[in-house]
Amino acid sequence: MRHLAIVLFSLFTLNSFAQDATFKTFYKANKHKSEFSINLPAFIANAFISDEDEDLDDLVKKAKNYKILVFENHQSSVGSNFDQFAKENKLKPLIKVKDNGEKVDIYFIERKDRIKEIIIKAHSTSELVFVALKTNLTKEEFATILGKIESNNSVASN
């Protein structure tokens, strides 16, 4: 009986770790290669976000933590490392945008019908930047936030 309990506990523990793939693992593995890295709780980071940017207000309120990594472009292996990380962890791409040699990809990590992390990968000719927001959003909340951003941007461009 004791052996069965140990086996069940081990399986439960391994299963918990297997489901806990987050940007944190990528961050820890690559921050030593970066030109700049920071990991901030939301209550500190939000103090530096402009009150005038109403588009992001709802998202900022729902964020719990921010991780930022900045690399010079000669660190091309980091981009490949992230692509491998995204593939292994089945990150779901949300948006991919290319403009004048710059590329932005937005991914999210979902668990139990909740968006747990939003990861933004921005790549230009000189830099590669990752911004990860730890959240706990429903798909509906996230769709509402994206809808507000989109409608405000279409009004601003008219």
C-alpha positions as CSV (number, residue, x, y, z in Angstrom):
1,M,0.0,0.0,0.0
2,R,2.8,2.4,0.8
3,H,4.5,1.8,-2.6
4,L,1.2,2.5,-4.3
5,A,0.9,5.8,-2.4
6,I,4.4,6.8,-3.4
7,V,3.8,5.9,-7.0
8,L,0.5,7.9,-7.1
9,F,2.2,10.9,-5.4
10,S,5.0,10.7,-7.9
11,L,2.6,10.6,-10.9
12,F,0.6,13.5,-9.5
13,T,3.8,15.6,-8.9
14,L,5.1,14.9,-12.4
15,N,1.7,15.7,-13.9
16,S,1.6,19.0,-12.0
17,F,5.1,20.0,-13.3
18,A,4.3,18.9,-16.8
19,Q,1.3,21.2,-17.0
20,D,3.1,24.2,-15.5
21,A,5.1,25.2,-18.6
22,T,5.3,28.9,-18.5
23,F,7.4,31.7,-20.0
24,K,9.3,31.6,-16.7
25,T,11.3,28.6,-17.9
26,F,12.3,30.4,-21.1
27,Y,13.0,33.5,-19.1
28,K,15.4,31.8,-16.7
29,A,17.1,29.9,-19.5
30,N,17.8,33.0,-21.6
31,K,18.0,36.0,-19.4
32,H,21.8,35.7,-19.1
33,K,22.1,36.3,-22.9
34,S,19.9,39.4,-22.8
35,E,21.0,43.1,-22.9
36,F,18.2,43.8,-20.5
37,S,15.9,41.7,-18.4
38,I,13.4,42.5,-15.7
39,N,10.7,40.6,-13.8
40,L,8.3,42.8,-12.0
41,P,5.1,42.3,-10.1
42,A,2.2,44.2,-11.6
43,F,1.7,46.7,-8.8
44,I,5.2,48.1,-9.5
45,A,5.1,47.9,-13.3
46,N,1.7,49.5,-13.5
47,A,3.1,52.6,-11.8
48,F,5.2,53.2,-15.0
49,I,2.4,52.7,-17.5
50,S,0.7,55.8,-18.8
51,D,-2.8,56.6,-17.6
52,E,-3.4,58.0,-21.0
53,D,-3.3,54.6,-22.7
54,E,-6.9,53.6,-22.1
55,D,-6.6,50.8,-24.7
56,L,-4.4,48.7,-22.4
57,D,-6.2,49.7,-19.1
58,D,-8.3,46.6,-18.8
59,L,-5.4,44.3,-19.6
60,V,-3.0,46.1,-17.2
61,K,-5.6,45.7,-14.4
62,K,-5.7,41.9,-15.0
63,A,-2.0,41.4,-15.2
64,K,-0.2,40.0,-12.1
65,N,3.4,40.0,-13.3
66,Y,5.5,41.2,-16.2
67,K,8.7,39.7,-17.6
68,I,10.7,41.6,-20.2
69,L,13.7,40.4,-22.1
70,V,15.6,42.5,-24.7
71,F,18.3,41.0,-27.0
72,E,20.5,42.5,-29.7
73,N,19.9,40.9,-33.0
74,H,23.1,39.0,-33.1
75,Q,21.5,36.7,-30.5
76,S,19.6,34.9,-33.3
77,S,19.7,31.6,-31.4
78,V,17.3,33.1,-28.8
79,G,14.6,33.5,-31.5
80,S,15.1,29.8,-32.4
81,N,15.1,28.8,-28.8
82,F,11.7,30.6,-28.3
83,D,10.3,29.0,-31.5
84,Q,11.3,25.6,-30.1
85,F,9.8,26.5,-26.6
86,A,6.6,27.6,-28.3
87,K,6.4,24.4,-30.3
88,E,7.2,22.1,-27.3
89,N,4.7,23.8,-25.1
90,K,2.0,24.1,-27.7
91,L,1.7,27.9,-27.4
92,K,-1.3,29.2,-29.3
93,P,-0.4,32.0,-31.7
94,L,-3.0,34.8,-31.6
95,I,-1.7,37.4,-33.9
96,K,1.2,37.7,-36.3
97,V,2.0,41.1,-37.8
98,K,4.8,42.2,-40.2
99,D,5.5,45.8,-41.1
100,N,8.6,47.4,-42.7
101,G,10.9,44.6,-41.5
102,E,9.5,44.4,-38.1
103,K,7.5,41.5,-36.9
104,V,5.2,41.0,-33.8
105,D,3.9,37.7,-32.7
106,I,1.4,37.3,-29.8
107,Y,1.0,34.0,-28.1
108,F,-1.0,32.8,-25.1
109,I,-0.8,29.9,-22.7
110,E,-4.2,28.5,-21.7
111,R,-5.1,26.2,-18.9
112,K,-8.6,25.2,-17.8
113,D,-10.3,27.6,-20.2
114,R,-8.3,30.6,-18.7
115,I,-5.6,32.6,-20.4
116,K,-2.7,32.4,-18.0
117,E,0.0,34.2,-19.9
118,I,0.2,36.5,-22.9
119,I,3.6,36.5,-24.6
120,I,4.6,39.2,-27.1
121,K,7.6,38.6,-29.3
122,A,8.7,41.7,-31.2
123,H,11.5,41.4,-33.7
124,S,13.2,44.2,-35.7
125,T,16.4,44.5,-37.6
126,S,18.3,45.5,-34.4
127,E,16.4,44.0,-31.5
128,L,14.4,41.0,-30.3
129,V,12.1,41.8,-27.4
130,F,9.8,39.5,-25.3
131,V,7.1,40.8,-23.0
132,A,5.2,38.3,-20.9
133,L,2.1,39.1,-18.9
134,K,0.9,36.7,-16.3
135,T,-2.9,36.8,-16.2
136,N,-6.0,34.9,-15.3
137,L,-8.5,35.9,-18.1
138,T,-11.4,34.1,-19.5
139,K,-11.5,34.0,-23.3
140,E,-14.5,36.3,-23.2
141,E,-12.6,38.9,-21.1
142,F,-9.7,38.7,-23.5
143,A,-11.9,39.1,-26.5
144,T,-13.6,42.1,-24.9
145,I,-10.2,43.7,-24.3
146,L,-9.0,43.1,-27.8
147,G,-12.3,44.4,-29.2
148,K,-11.9,47.7,-27.2
149,I,-8.3,48.1,-28.5
150,E,-9.3,47.4,-32.1
151,S,-12.3,49.8,-32.0
152,N,-10.3,52.5,-30.4
153,N,-7.5,52.1,-33.0
154,S,-10.0,52.2,-35.9
155,V,-11.6,55.4,-34.5
156,A,-8.2,57.0,-34.0
157,S,-7.1,56.1,-37.6
158,N,-10.2,57.7,-39.2
